[in-house]
Amino acid sequence: MAKKRELFSRLRKSKGTQVKVAEDNEISAVYLRMIENGTFTPGRDLMFRLSRYFDVPAEELFSDYFKQDKSVQLR
């Protein structure tokens, strides 16, 4: 089960409703809700656009994505 992005949620609430923030970023409110709830991770361009919009590094805004273990297992 996806974990809600608490920082994203707090920052979004400080900017307004999901509809307003979605419109400001030219995405649907449903897509924004999925990002906020952690069920979807945006692509690189949108990730950095949201980072600039909230004035927070992408690594903090999407810490769940950046902290994933991306090591390659060798056999």
Secondary structure, 3 states (H helix, E strand, C coil): CCCCCHHHHHHHHHHCCHHHHHHHCCCCHHHHHHHHCCCCCCCHHHHHHHHHHHCCCHHHHCHHHHCCCCCCCCC
